[in-house]
């Protein structure tokens, strides 16, 4: 994956927060997060735009406020971690090997406060993935579709009475989902895919999207959060004023001890949606830990 443009891309910084240990706890992050929540509360207090059919109008370009750290500039600090403010200069250090990256990631464990809860008999498999993170992560070094729900909330929503379209600009590529709204059941003839087969309906002012028929080769989130082909994901999308409450719940009772839920606040973006930079696959022998970027040309 060509990561040379990550620092100049809001999507790239979001990806760094998800992939690299310690980013969510960066210095100054708590205050920034509080400001974002306050901004979202102000947006939610505004009147909710509606379509001719009376449903909340979801159409627009959106960003996830709990992951949008684009105004910050990540740096490598003296400990080799990424930080955002008051960073101590990093001394010269040798190139990191995949084994050393894996060892550091496994020792620290998942940096996410909200990690899926696996049944005890499957926890060793999660741990194995974490100890071989660089080689095992299905999207880290290959330009692969991250899948649902790991791809996160949509960056653009197009709403019509018959269907709703979710568009994504991801460091691994550009993706889309077409969600029928006509009451049709899931497509029994559809091939399994990373984003599954989706159908939608309205529950009051909330769009409810159910997705099934997944390939088992993606993760729910980072750090070895694997799933089976029986994964079912239910998204609830509720516009309040000029903000959207986005929630996704993953059901996979074969391996999860309980359903796993993520929540995001989406706020509008005035800029036009831009396609992501081309993703270029890199051989594992070229992977470096600065952190995971930049790969040699």
N, C-alpha and C positions, 0 to 999 in steps of 0.2 A: 504494500500500500504506500503510495506517495504521500507523505505527511508534511511536506515542506511548506504547504500553505495553511496549515492548521491555525497558526497563531494569528493570521490575518482574517480568519473566517469565524463568524459566530458559531456556525455548526461545528467547526473544528474544536473550538474551546469547549463546547458541550461534550464532544467526544472525549476530550482530555479528562474532563471531570468524571466521565463514566469509566474510563479505561485505566487511568493512572492512580495508584494508591496515594491517599492523602489530600487530593485536591479539594474534596468537599469540606475539609477542615482547615483550608488555607486561612492565613491570617487575614482578618478583615472581612471574611466571608459572611459571618453572622450578621454584621451590620448591613451589608449589602442585601442579604436575604430579607431582613426586616423591612428595608426600604422597598423592595420589590413587592412584598406582601401588602404594604400600605398603599402602593400604587394600584395594585389589583383591587383592593377594597374600594378605592375611589372610582375605578372603572365600573365595578359591579353596581354601584349606586345609580348609574345612569339608566335611562329607559332602554328596554330591550327591543332592538329592531325585530320586526316580524315579517314573514312572507304573506302573500295574499291569502294563503290557506290558514293563516293564524299561528303557524309554528315559528319558534325563534329562528332568525336568519343566521345560519352558521357560515355563510359564504365569506371568505376573506383569507388574508395572509396572517398567520398566527405564530407566536413564539412562546415557548414554555418558560415562564418567569422563574421557576425554581431551578432552571439549568442555564439561563442566559447570563453568562458572565463575560460577554464580549468586550465590555469596557475595561476589563482587567487584562494584564499582560503576564502570563505565567513565566517564571524563571526557575532555573535550577539553583537551589540554595547550597550552602556549604555542606549539608548532610546528604546531598544528592537527591533530595526531594524537590517536587515542584511547589513553589509558593507564589503568592500574588503581590504582597506588600512587605516592606521592610526586610527584604531578602539579603542575607549575608552572601558575599561573593563566593562562588564555588571554586575550590582549588582544582588544578589540573588533575585529571584522573584517567585511568586506562579505560579502553573500550570494554563495555560489559558484554558478557556472553549470555546466551539464552539461559544457561543453567543458573547463572547468578541472578538474572531477572526473576526466574521462577522461584528461586530460594527466597528472595526478598519478598515477593508477593505472597508466597505461601506462609511465611513467618508472620506477616502482618495480617493476613486473612482478608475477607471481604471488607472493603471500606464503606460499603453501603449500610446505612442504618436499617434499611428495609430489605432484608434478604429472604428468599423463599425458605420455608421450614420443611425440610425433608424428613421422611420416615427414617428411623434409626438405621435400618438395613441399607439405605441408599446414601447415607452420609459419607462412607468411605469412598464412594465413586466421586462425589463432589470434591472431597479432599484430594483425590488423585488428580483430577482436572486442575485444581489450584496449584499443586506441586509441579505441574507441567504446563503452566499457563500459556506460555508463548506458543508452544507447539499445539496445544489442545483447543485454544480459542478459535472457533470457526470463522471469525471475521477479522482477526488481528493482523494477519499477514496475507490474506487472500481477499480479493474483491467480491465477497460473498454477501448475499442478502442477509441482513441481521435478523429478519423474521419478526413476527409479532409475539410478545409485546416489546421486545428489545428495541425495535426501531423507534419507539416512543410515540408521542402525539404527532398528528399531521402538521406539516408546515403550511399547507393550504387546503381549504375545504371548498368544494363546489357543490351547491345544493340545488336540486330540482325536485319536483313532485315525484318523479319516477325513480330517481337514484341520487345517491350522494357519493362524491368522489373525494378520496383522501390522497393528497400528494405529499411526498417526502423528499427532501434534499439531505442526503446522508453522505458521510465521508466515503462510504463504499459505493455510492451511486444514487441514481434517482429512481424512486419507486412510486407506485400508485396502487390504489384499491378502488374498485367499483362496487358500491354497496346497493343492491336493489332495495327499493322501498315499497314495492307493489304487493307485498304479502307472499311472494313466492318462497318456497322452501329452499333449503340448501341444494346445490347442484350435485346430484348423486353421481354424475359422470365426470366431475371435475377431478383432475389429478391433484395429489397432495402438493402443497407448496409452502414456502417459508411464511407467507402471509395468510395462508389458509383460505377458506371459502366463507364469505361474509354475507349476512342478510341483516337488514335493519328495520326498525319500527319506532314509532313514537310512544313514549310513556309519559303523557302530559307534555311538559316542556322539555323533556329529556330524550335525546336520541339514544336508543339502545341498539348496539351492534353485537351480534353473536357470530363468532368465527370458529370453524372446525376444519378438519381435514388438513392437518399440518404435516410437514416432513419432520422427522425427529432429529435432524442434524443442526438445529439452531439452539440457542440458549434463551431462557427467559430474561436474563440480565447477565452482567459480567460475573466472572469468578466461578465458573463451573456450574451455573444454574441450569442444568440440562432438563429436558422434558421428554415425554414419549409422544408417539403419533396420536394418542388419544387426548391430547391437550385441547381444551376448550377455553376460549377467551371471550369475555363479555366486557364491552366498553360502554360507558355511560357518559354522554357529552351534553352538558347543560350550559346554555348561554345565559349569563346574568349581566345585563347592561352591556358593557363593552369588554367583558371578560368571559372566558369559558372555563368551567370546572370539568376537567377530563379525568376519568377514572377507568382503569382497566383491572379486571380480576381474572386470574388464571386458575383454571380448574384442571387438575391432573391427579386424581386420587390414587392412581397406581404408584406414584412416587412421592407426592406432596402430603404432608401431614394435615394440611388445611389449605384452603384457597389462598392465593397470594394477590394482594391488591397494591397497585401504585396509584398515586394521585398527583395531578399537575394542575397548575393554573396557567391558562393561555391568555395572552393579551395581543391586541392587534399590532401589526407591523405595516407602516406606510409604504415601505419600499416594495418594488415588484419582486416576485419570487424569482430567484436566479438558480439555474441548474448548478449542481455541485461540480467541483473540479474533477477531471477524470481520475479514476482510481487506477493505479498501476501496481500490479502484483510484484512483490519482491521475494527473492529467495531467502529462506530462513537464515542462511549463513551471513546475510547482510544486515540482519536486524541489530539495531543498537539501542541502548537505553539512555536516551537524552530527552525525555523518556519516550521510547518507541519512535523517536523522530530526531533529526531527519535521517532517512535512509540514504546511503550513498547512491549517487546517480548511476 
